[in-house]
């Protein structure tokens, strides 16, 4: 849902010279990991918590 605007902002930041492509890639990886953890950890805690 937010992927299209986020990708547009990322491309604009690289094009304007505000960030290097590696900065944008690292930010995307961190964001995706945070989203995955946000969705996955509560389910794991409910499943394995005594």
PDBQT receptor file of N, H, CA, C and O in Angstrom, charges set to zero:
ATOM      1  N   UNK A   1       0.822  -1.184   0.000  1.00  0.00    +0.000 N 
ATOM      2  CA  UNK A   1       0.000   0.000   0.000  1.00  0.00    +0.000 C 
ATOM      3  C   UNK A   1       0.872   1.255   0.000  1.00  0.00    +0.000 C 
ATOM      4  O   UNK A   1       0.572   2.215  -0.711  1.00  0.00    +0.000 OA
ATOM      5  N   UNK A   2       1.922   1.258   0.771  1.00  0.00    +0.000 N 
ATOM      6  H   UNK A   2       2.165   0.478   1.348  1.00  0.00    +0.000 HD
ATOM      7  CA  UNK A   2       2.825   2.413   0.845  1.00  0.00    +0.000 C 
ATOM      8  C   UNK A   2       4.038   2.249  -0.056  1.00  0.00    +0.000 C 
ATOM      9  O   UNK A   2       4.889   3.136  -0.115  1.00  0.00    +0.000 OA
ATOM     10  N   UNK A   3       4.127   1.136  -0.754  1.00  0.00    +0.000 N 
ATOM     11  H   UNK A   3       3.436   0.415  -0.706  1.00  0.00    +0.000 HD
ATOM     12  CA  UNK A   3       5.330   0.846  -1.528  1.00  0.00    +0.000 C 
ATOM     13  C   UNK A   3       5.532   1.821  -2.690  1.00  0.00    +0.000 C 
ATOM     14  O   UNK A   3       6.661   2.233  -2.955  1.00  0.00    +0.000 OA
ATOM     15  N   UNK A   4       4.479   2.187  -3.372  1.00  0.00    +0.000 N 
ATOM     16  H   UNK A   4       3.562   1.853  -3.157  1.00  0.00    +0.000 HD
ATOM     17  CA  UNK A   4       4.626   3.071  -4.534  1.00  0.00    +0.000 C 
ATOM     18  C   UNK A   4       5.106   4.463  -4.106  1.00  0.00    +0.000 C 
ATOM     19  O   UNK A   4       6.077   4.959  -4.677  1.00  0.00    +0.000 OA
ATOM     20  N   UNK A   5       4.468   5.112  -3.128  1.00  0.00    +0.000 N 
ATOM     21  H   UNK A   5       3.679   4.710  -2.664  1.00  0.00    +0.000 HD
ATOM     22  CA  UNK A   5       4.992   6.417  -2.712  1.00  0.00    +0.000 C 
ATOM     23  C   UNK A   5       6.403   6.330  -2.121  1.00  0.00    +0.000 C 
ATOM     24  O   UNK A   5       7.222   7.222  -2.341  1.00  0.00    +0.000 OA
ATOM     25  N   UNK A   6       6.688   5.264  -1.377  1.00  0.00    +0.000 N 
ATOM     26  H   UNK A   6       6.022   4.539  -1.198  1.00  0.00    +0.000 HD
ATOM     27  CA  UNK A   6       8.022   5.110  -0.792  1.00  0.00    +0.000 C 
ATOM     28  C   UNK A   6       9.073   4.959  -1.885  1.00  0.00    +0.000 C 
ATOM     29  O   UNK A   6      10.152   5.543  -1.792  1.00  0.00    +0.000 OA
ATOM     30  N   UNK A   7       8.766   4.180  -2.916  1.00  0.00    +0.000 N 
ATOM     31  H   UNK A   7       7.889   3.706  -2.992  1.00  0.00    +0.000 HD
ATOM     32  CA  UNK A   7       9.707   4.013  -4.025  1.00  0.00    +0.000 C 
ATOM     33  C   UNK A   7       9.913   5.325  -4.777  1.00  0.00    +0.000 C 
ATOM     34  O   UNK A   7      11.027   5.633  -5.199  1.00  0.00    +0.000 OA
ATOM     35  N   UNK A   8       8.842   6.095  -4.944  1.00  0.00    +0.000 N 
ATOM     36  H   UNK A   8       7.936   5.845  -4.601  1.00  0.00    +0.000 HD
ATOM     37  CA  UNK A   8       8.961   7.384  -5.624  1.00  0.00    +0.000 C 
ATOM     38  C   UNK A   8       9.857   8.339  -4.830  1.00  0.00    +0.000 C 
ATOM     39  O   UNK A   8      10.705   9.021  -5.405  1.00  0.00    +0.000 OA
ATOM     40  N   UNK A   9       9.669   8.384  -3.527  1.00  0.00    +0.000 N 
ATOM     41  H   UNK A   9       8.980   7.830  -3.059  1.00  0.00    +0.000 HD
ATOM     42  CA  UNK A   9      10.503   9.249  -2.684  1.00  0.00    +0.000 C 
ATOM     43  C   UNK A   9      11.949   8.769  -2.711  1.00  0.00    +0.000 C 
ATOM     44  O   UNK A   9      12.871   9.582  -2.779  1.00  0.00    +0.000 OA
ATOM     45  N   UNK A  10      12.153   7.459  -2.659  1.00  0.00    +0.000 N 
ATOM     46  H   UNK A  10      11.403   6.799  -2.604  1.00  0.00    +0.000 HD
ATOM     47  CA  UNK A  10      13.510   6.918  -2.688  1.00  0.00    +0.000 C 
ATOM     48  C   UNK A  10      14.218   7.294  -3.986  1.00  0.00    +0.000 C 
ATOM     49  O   UNK A  10      15.373   7.721  -3.963  1.00  0.00    +0.000 OA
ATOM     50  N   UNK A  11      13.539   7.140  -5.099  1.00  0.00    +0.000 N 
ATOM     51  H   UNK A  11      12.602   6.793  -5.117  1.00  0.00    +0.000 HD
ATOM     52  CA  UNK A  11      14.149   7.499  -6.385  1.00  0.00    +0.000 C 
ATOM     53  C   UNK A  11      14.445   8.996  -6.458  1.00  0.00    +0.000 C 
ATOM     54  O   UNK A  11      15.479   9.403  -6.986  1.00  0.00    +0.000 OA
ATOM     55  N   UNK A  12      13.533   9.812  -5.925  1.00  0.00    +0.000 N 
ATOM     56  H   UNK A  12      12.693   9.480  -5.496  1.00  0.00    +0.000 HD
ATOM     57  CA  UNK A  12      13.741  11.257  -5.949  1.00  0.00    +0.000 C 
ATOM     58  C   UNK A  12      14.939  11.648  -5.093  1.00  0.00    +0.000 C 
ATOM     59  O   UNK A  12      15.704  12.536  -5.467  1.00  0.00    +0.000 OA
ATOM     60  N   UNK A  13      15.106  10.989  -3.945  1.00  0.00    +0.000 N 
ATOM     61  H   UNK A  13      14.484  10.267  -3.641  1.00  0.00    +0.000 HD
ATOM     62  CA  UNK A  13      16.221  11.300  -3.056  1.00  0.00    +0.000 C 
ATOM     63  C   UNK A  13      17.561  10.942  -3.710  1.00  0.00    +0.000 C 
ATOM     64  O   UNK A  13      18.547  11.662  -3.545  1.00  0.00    +0.000 OA
ATOM     65  N   UNK A  14      17.593   9.844  -4.441  1.00  0.00    +0.000 N 
ATOM     66  H   UNK A  14      16.793   9.260  -4.575  1.00  0.00    +0.000 HD
ATOM     67  CA  UNK A  14      18.823   9.466  -5.147  1.00  0.00    +0.000 C 
ATOM     68  C   UNK A  14      19.074  10.425  -6.300  1.00  0.00    +0.000 C 
ATOM     69  O   UNK A  14      20.201  10.879  -6.499  1.00  0.00    +0.000 OA
ATOM     70  N   UNK A  15      18.033  10.734  -7.057  1.00  0.00    +0.000 N 
ATOM     71  H   UNK A  15      17.118  10.365  -6.896  1.00  0.00    +0.000 HD
ATOM     72  CA  UNK A  15      18.173  11.608  -8.216  1.00  0.00    +0.000 C 
ATOM     73  C   UNK A  15      18.614  13.010  -7.815  1.00  0.00    +0.000 C 
ATOM     74  O   UNK A  15      19.399  13.637  -8.525  1.00  0.00    +0.000 OA
ATOM     75  N   UNK A  16      18.119  13.506  -6.687  1.00  0.00    +0.000 N 
ATOM     76  H   UNK A  16      17.481  12.996  -6.110  1.00  0.00    +0.000 HD
ATOM     77  CA  UNK A  16      18.474  14.857  -6.251  1.00  0.00    +0.000 C 
ATOM     78  C   UNK A  16      19.866  14.915  -5.617  1.00  0.00    +0.000 C 
ATOM     79  O   UNK A  16      20.403  15.998  -5.387  1.00  0.00    +0.000 OA
ATOM     80  N   UNK A  17      20.442  13.749  -5.337  1.00  0.00    +0.000 N 
ATOM     81  H   UNK A  17      20.006  12.869  -5.524  1.00  0.00    +0.000 HD
ATOM     82  CA  UNK A  17      21.769  13.705  -4.741  1.00  0.00    +0.000 C 
ATOM     83  C   UNK A  17      21.760  13.753  -3.228  1.00  0.00    +0.000 C 
ATOM     84  O   UNK A  17      22.817  13.867  -2.608  1.00  0.00    +0.000 OA
ATOM     85  N   UNK A  18      20.594  13.669  -2.626  1.00  0.00    +0.000 N 
ATOM     86  H   UNK A  18      19.735  13.576  -3.130  1.00  0.00    +0.000 HD
ATOM     87  CA  UNK A  18      20.494  13.720  -1.167  1.00  0.00    +0.000 C 
ATOM     88  C   UNK A  18      20.997  12.429  -0.523  1.00  0.00    +0.000 C 
ATOM     89  O   UNK A  18      21.483  12.440   0.607  1.00  0.00    +0.000 OA
ATOM     90  N   UNK A  19      20.877  11.317  -1.250  1.00  0.00    +0.000 N 
ATOM     91  H   UNK A  19      20.482  11.308  -2.169  1.00  0.00    +0.000 HD
ATOM     92  CA  UNK A  19      21.316  10.026  -0.726  1.00  0.00    +0.000 C 
ATOM     93  C   UNK A  19      21.987   9.226  -1.829  1.00  0.00    +0.000 C 
ATOM     94  O   UNK A  19      21.724   9.424  -3.015  1.00  0.00    +0.000 OA
ATOM     95  N   UNK A  20      22.859   8.320  -1.411  1.00  0.00    +0.000 N 
ATOM     96  H   UNK A  20      23.073   8.159  -0.447  1.00  0.00    +0.000 HD
ATOM     97  CA  UNK A  20      23.439   7.346  -2.335  1.00  0.00    +0.000 C 
ATOM     98  C   UNK A  20      22.462   6.184  -2.486  1.00  0.00    +0.000 C 
ATOM     99  O   UNK A  20      21.645   5.947  -1.596  1.00  0.00    +0.000 OA
ATOM    100  N   UNK A  21      22.534   5.455  -3.602  1.00  0.00    +0.000 N 
ATOM    101  H   UNK A  21      23.198   5.647  -4.325  1.00  0.00    +0.000 HD
ATOM    102  CA  UNK A  21      21.662   4.286  -3.765  1.00  0.00    +0.000 C 
ATOM    103  C   UNK A  21      21.813   3.273  -2.626  1.00  0.00    +0.000 C 
ATOM    104  O   UNK A  21      20.839   2.629  -2.236  1.00  0.00    +0.000 OA
ATOM    105  N   UNK A  22      23.026   3.132  -2.096  1.00  0.00    +0.000 N 
ATOM    106  H   UNK A  22      23.817   3.655  -2.413  1.00  0.00    +0.000 HD
ATOM    107  CA  UNK A  22      23.223   2.189  -0.990  1.00  0.00    +0.000 C 
ATOM    108  C   UNK A  22      22.469   2.645   0.262  1.00  0.00    +0.000 C 
ATOM    109  O   UNK A  22      21.991   1.809   1.028  1.00  0.00    +0.000 OA
ATOM    110  N   UNK A  23      22.358   3.946   0.478  1.00  0.00    +0.000 N 
ATOM    111  H   UNK A  23      22.746   4.626  -0.144  1.00  0.00    +0.000 HD
ATOM    112  CA  UNK A  23      21.585   4.460   1.614  1.00  0.00    +0.000 C 
ATOM    113  C   UNK A  23      20.120   4.066   1.482  1.00  0.00    +0.000 C 
ATOM    114  O   UNK A  23      19.492   3.618   2.441  1.00  0.00    +0.000 OA
ATOM    115  N   UNK A  24      19.594   4.241   0.289  1.00  0.00    +0.000 N 
ATOM    116  H   UNK A  24      20.105   4.605  -0.490  1.00  0.00    +0.000 HD
ATOM    117  CA  UNK A  24      18.184   3.928   0.042  1.00  0.00    +0.000 C 
ATOM    118  C   UNK A  24      17.948   2.425   0.168  1.00  0.00    +0.000 C 
ATOM    119  O   UNK A  24      16.938   1.998   0.726  1.00  0.00    +0.000 OA
ATOM    120  N   UNK A  25      18.875   1.630  -0.348  1.00  0.00    +0.000 N 
ATOM    121  H   UNK A  25      19.696   1.978  -0.801  1.00  0.00    +0.000 HD
ATOM    122  CA  UNK A  25      18.750   0.179  -0.249  1.00  0.00    +0.000 C 
ATOM    123  C   UNK A  25      18.793  -0.277   1.200  1.00  0.00    +0.000 C 
ATOM    124  O   UNK A  25      17.997  -1.121   1.611  1.00  0.00    +0.000 OA
ATOM    125  N   UNK A  26      19.713   0.272   1.970  1.00  0.00    +0.000 N 
ATOM    126  H   UNK A  26      20.360   0.957   1.635  1.00  0.00    +0.000 HD
ATOM    127  CA  UNK A  26      19.809  -0.088   3.391  1.00  0.00    +0.000 C 
ATOM    128  C   UNK A  26      18.539   0.312   4.130  1.00  0.00    +0.000 C 
ATOM    129  O   UNK A  26      18.054  -0.444   4.971  1.00  0.00    +0.000 OA
ATOM    130  N   UNK A  27      18.001   1.472   3.835  1.00  0.00    +0.000 N 
ATOM    131  H   UNK A  27      18.395   2.087   3.151  1.00  0.00    +0.000 HD
ATOM    132  CA  UNK A  27      16.757   1.908   4.464  1.00  0.00    +0.000 C 
ATOM    133  C   UNK A  27      15.592   1.002   4.113  1.00  0.00    +0.000 C 
ATOM    134  O   UNK A  27      14.747   0.710   4.959  1.00  0.00    +0.000 OA
ATOM    135  N   UNK A  28      15.546   0.560   2.866  1.00  0.00    +0.000 N 
ATOM    136  H   UNK A  28      16.232   0.797   2.179  1.00  0.00    +0.000 HD
ATOM    137  CA  UNK A  28      14.481  -0.350   2.446  1.00  0.00    +0.000 C 
ATOM    138  C   UNK A  28      14.591  -1.689   3.158  1.00  0.00    +0.000 C 
ATOM    139  O   UNK A  28      13.584  -2.254   3.585  1.00  0.00    +0.000 OA
ATOM    140  N   UNK A  29      15.810  -2.195   3.287  1.00  0.00    +0.000 N 
ATOM    141  H   UNK A  29      16.627  -1.736   2.940  1.00  0.00    +0.000 HD
ATOM    142  CA  UNK A  29      16.019  -3.474   3.981  1.00  0.00    +0.000 C 
ATOM    143  C   UNK A  29      15.615  -3.353   5.451  1.00  0.00    +0.000 C 
ATOM    144  O   UNK A  29      14.949  -4.238   5.988  1.00  0.00    +0.000 OA
ATOM    145  N   UNK A  30      16.012  -2.271   6.090  1.00  0.00    +0.000 N 
ATOM    146  H   UNK A  30      16.553  -1.552   5.654  1.00  0.00    +0.000 HD
ATOM    147  CA  UNK A  30      15.644  -2.063   7.493  1.00  0.00    +0.000 C 
ATOM    148  C   UNK A  30      14.129  -1.940   7.636  1.00  0.00    +0.000 C 
ATOM    149  O   UNK A  30      13.543  -2.516   8.553  1.00  0.00    +0.000 OA
ATOM    150  N   UNK A  31      13.502  -1.202   6.747  1.00  0.00    +0.000 N 
ATOM    151  H   UNK A  31      13.977  -0.734   6.003  1.00  0.00    +0.000 HD
ATOM    152  CA  UNK A  31      12.050  -1.043   6.787  1.00  0.00    +0.000 C 
ATOM    153  C   UNK A  31      11.312  -2.346   6.574  1.00  0.00    +0.000 C 
ATOM    154  O   UNK A  31      10.336  -2.629   7.269  1.00  0.00    +0.000 OA
ATOM    155  N   UNK A  32      11.767  -3.143   5.618  1.00  0.00    +0.000 N 
ATOM    156  H   UNK A  32      12.560  -2.913   5.054  1.00  0.00    +0.000 HD
ATOM    157  CA  UNK A  32      11.132  -4.437   5.369  1.00  0.00    +0.000 C 
ATOM    158  C   UNK A  32      11.317  -5.388   6.545  1.00  0.00    +0.000 C 
ATOM    159  O   UNK A  32      10.402  -6.132   6.898  1.00  0.00    +0.000 OA
ATOM    160  N   UNK A  33      12.503  -5.363   7.151  1.00  0.00    +0.000 N 
ATOM    161  H   UNK A  33      13.247  -4.758   6.865  1.00  0.00    +0.000 HD
ATOM    162  CA  UNK A  33      12.746  -6.208   8.325  1.00  0.00    +0.000 C 
ATOM    163  C   UNK A  33      11.859  -5.786   9.496  1.00  0.00    +0.000 C 
ATOM    164  O   UNK A  33      11.318  -6.632  10.207  1.00  0.00    +0.000 OA
ATOM    165  N   UNK A  34      11.716  -4.491   9.689  1.00  0.00    +0.000 N 
ATOM    166  H   UNK A  34      12.155  -3.804   9.111  1.00  0.00    +0.000 HD
ATOM    167  CA  UNK A  34      10.854  -4.000  10.769  1.00  0.00    +0.000 C 
ATOM    168  C   UNK A  34       9.397  -4.386  10.532  1.00  0.00    +0.000 C 
ATOM    169  O   UNK A  34       8.697  -4.775  11.466  1.00  0.00    +0.000 OA
ATOM    170  N   UNK A  35       8.944  -4.281   9.299  1.00  0.00    +0.000 N 
ATOM    171  H   UNK A  35       9.513  -3.965   8.539  1.00  0.00    +0.000 HD
ATOM    172  CA  UNK A  35       7.565  -4.676   8.976  1.00  0.00    +0.000 C 
ATOM    173  C   UNK A  35       7.366  -6.172   9.201  1.00  0.00    +0.000 C 
ATOM    174  O   UNK A  35       6.346  -6.591   9.747  1.00  0.00    +0.000 OA
ATOM    175  N   UNK A  36       8.335  -6.971   8.781  1.00  0.00    +0.000 N 
ATOM    176  H   UNK A  36       9.164  -6.631   8.337  1.00  0.00    +0.000 HD
ATOM    177  CA  UNK A  36       8.221  -8.417   8.967  1.00  0.00    +0.000 C 
ATOM    178  C   UNK A  36       8.167  -8.765  10.447  1.00  0.00    +0.000 C 
ATOM    179  O   UNK A  36       7.338  -9.568  10.875  1.00  0.00    +0.000 OA
ATOM    180  N   UNK A  37       9.063  -8.151  11.230  1.00  0.00    +0.000 N 
ATOM    181  H   UNK A  37       9.736  -7.499  10.883  1.00  0.00    +0.000 HD
ATOM    182  CA  UNK A  37       9.082  -8.426  12.672  1.00  0.00    +0.000 C 
ATOM    183  C   UNK A  37       7.790  -7.972  13.347  1.00  0.00    +0.000 C 
ATOM    184  O   UNK A  37       7.276  -8.654  14.234  1.00  0.00    +0.000 OA
ATOM    185  N   UNK A  38       7.269  -6.827  12.927  1.00  0.00    +0.000 N 
ATOM    186  H   UNK A  38       7.686  -6.274  12.206  1.00  0.00    +0.000 HD
ATOM    187  CA  UNK A  38       6.036  -6.315  13.515  1.00  0.00    +0.000 C 
ATOM    188  C   UNK A  38       4.885  -7.280  13.292  1.00  0.00    +0.000 C 
ATOM    189  O   UNK A  38       4.030  -7.440  14.162  1.00  0.00    +0.000 OA
ATOM    190  N   UNK A  39       4.858  -7.919  12.144  1.00  0.00    +0.000 N 
ATOM    191  H   UNK A  39       5.554  -7.789  11.437  1.00  0.00    +0.000 HD
ATOM    192  CA  UNK A  39       3.771  -8.862  11.855  1.00  0.00    +0.000 C 
ATOM    193  C   UNK A  39       4.033 -10.250  12.430  1.00  0.00    +0.000 C 
ATOM    194  O   UNK A  39       3.088 -10.955  12.784  1.00  0.00    +0.000 OA
ATOM    195  N   UNK A  40       5.275 -10.646  12.529  1.00  0.00    +0.000 N 
ATOM    196  H   UNK A  40       6.043 -10.073  12.241  1.00  0.00    +0.000 HD
ATOM    197  CA  UNK A  40       5.606 -12.027  12.883  1.00  0.00    +0.000 C 
ATOM    198  C   UNK A  40       5.797 -12.262  14.384  1.00  0.00    +0.000 C 
ATOM    199  O   UNK A  40       5.358 -13.288  14.903  1.00  0.00    +0.000 OA
ATOM    200  N   UNK A  41       6.436 -11.341  15.078  1.00  0.00    +0.000 N 
ATOM    201  H   UNK A  41       6.793 -10.507  14.657  1.00  0.00    +0.000 HD
ATOM    202  CA  UNK A  41       6.789 -11.557  16.479  1.00  0.00    +0.000 C 
ATOM    203  C   UNK A  41       5.568 -11.783  17.371  1.00  0.00    +0.000 C 
ATOM    204  O   UNK A  41       5.592 -12.720  18.169  1.00  0.00    +0.000 OA
ATOM    205  N   UNK A  42       4.504 -10.984  17.283  1.00  0.00    +0.000 N 
ATOM    206  H   UNK A  42       4.484 -10.223  16.634  1.00  0.00    +0.000 HD
ATOM    207  CA  UNK A  42       3.357 -11.267  18.157  1.00  0.00    +0.000 C 
ATOM    208  C   UNK A  42       2.784 -12.675  17.963  1.00  0.00    +0.000 C 
ATOM    209  O   UNK A  42       2.394 -13.326  18.932  1.00  0.00    +0.000 OA
ATOM    210  N   UNK A  43       2.735 -13.134  16.736  1.00  0.00    +0.000 N 
ATOM    211  H   UNK A  43       3.052 -12.605  15.949  1.00  0.00    +0.000 HD
ATOM    212  CA  UNK A  43       2.237 -14.483  16.454  1.00  0.00    +0.000 C 
ATOM    213  C   UNK A  43       3.137 -15.534  17.076  1.00  0.00    +0.000 C 
ATOM    214  O   UNK A  43       2.651 -16.512  17.643  1.00  0.00    +0.000 OA
ATOM    215  N   UNK A  44       4.446 -15.340  16.974  1.00  0.00    +0.000 N 
ATOM    216  H   UNK A  44       4.841 -14.546  16.513  1.00  0.00    +0.000 HD
ATOM    217  CA  UNK A  44       5.389 -16.287  17.578  1.00  0.00    +0.000 C 
ATOM    218  C   UNK A  44       5.283 -16.274  19.096  1.00  0.00    +0.000 C 
ATOM    219  O   UNK A  44       5.336 -17.326  19.733  1.00  0.00    +0.000 OA
ATOM    220  N   UNK A  45       5.133 -15.096  19.675  1.00  0.00    +0.000 N 
ATOM    221  H   UNK A  45       5.090 -14.241  19.157  1.00  0.00    +0.000 HD
ATOM    222  CA  UNK A  45       5.015 -15.006  21.123  1.00  0.00    +0.000 C 
ATOM    223  C   UNK A  45       3.746 -15.711  21.612  1.00  0.00    +0.000 C 
ATOM    224  O   UNK A  45       3.784 -16.423  22.616  1.00  0.00    +0.000 OA
ATOM    225  N   UNK A  46       2.646 -15.522  20.924  1.00  0.00    +0.000 N 
ATOM    226  H   UNK A  46       2.615 -14.944  20.109  1.00  0.00    +0.000 HD
ATOM    227  CA  UNK A  46       1.396 -16.183  21.332  1.00  0.00    +0.000 C 
ATOM    228  C   UNK A  46       1.483 -17.702  21.163  1.00  0.00    +0.000 C 
ATOM    229  O   UNK A  46       0.890 -18.456  21.933  1.00  0.00    +0.000 OA
ATOM    230  N   UNK A  47       2.217 -18.131  20.164  1.00  0.00    +0.000 N 
ATOM    231  H   UNK A  47       2.699 -17.518  19.538  1.00  0.00    +0.000 HD
ATOM    232  CA  UNK A  47       2.315 -19.564  19.895  1.00  0.00    +0.000 C 
ATOM    233  C   UNK A  47       3.238 -20.278  20.876  1.00  0.00    +0.000 C 
ATOM    234  O   UNK A  47       2.929 -21.380  21.329  1.00  0.00    +0.000 OA
ATOM    235  N   UNK A  48       4.377 -19.652  21.209  1.00  0.00    +0.000 N 
ATOM    236  H   UNK A  48       4.628 -18.756  20.840  1.00  0.00    +0.000 HD
ATOM    237  CA  UNK A  48       5.388 -20.315  22.020  1.00  0.00    +0.000 C 
ATOM    238  C   UNK A  48       5.441 -19.861  23.475  1.00  0.00    +0.000 C 
ATOM    239  O   UNK A  48       6.140 -20.472  24.283  1.00  0.00    +0.000 OA
ATOM    240  N   UNK A  49       4.717 -18.806  23.821  1.00  0.00    +0.000 N 
ATOM    241  H   UNK A  49       4.149 -18.309  23.165  1.00  0.00    +0.000 HD
ATOM    242  CA  UNK A  49       4.753 -18.311  25.198  1.00  0.00    +0.000 C 
ATOM    243  C   UNK A  49       3.973 -19.262  26.085  1.00  0.00    +0.000 C 
ATOM    244  O   UNK A  49       2.856 -19.644  25.737  1.00  0.00    +0.000 OA
ATOM    245  N   UNK A  50       4.533 -19.656  27.225  1.00  0.00    +0.000 N 
ATOM    246  H   UNK A  50       5.440 -19.346  27.508  1.00  0.00    +0.000 HD
ATOM    247  CA  UNK A  50       3.832 -20.642  28.091  1.00  0.00    +0.000 C 
ATOM    248  C   UNK A  50       2.568 -20.121  28.720  1.00  0.00    +0.000 C 
ATOM    249  O   UNK A  50       1.900 -20.846  29.457  1.00  0.00    +0.000 OA
TER     250      UNK A  50
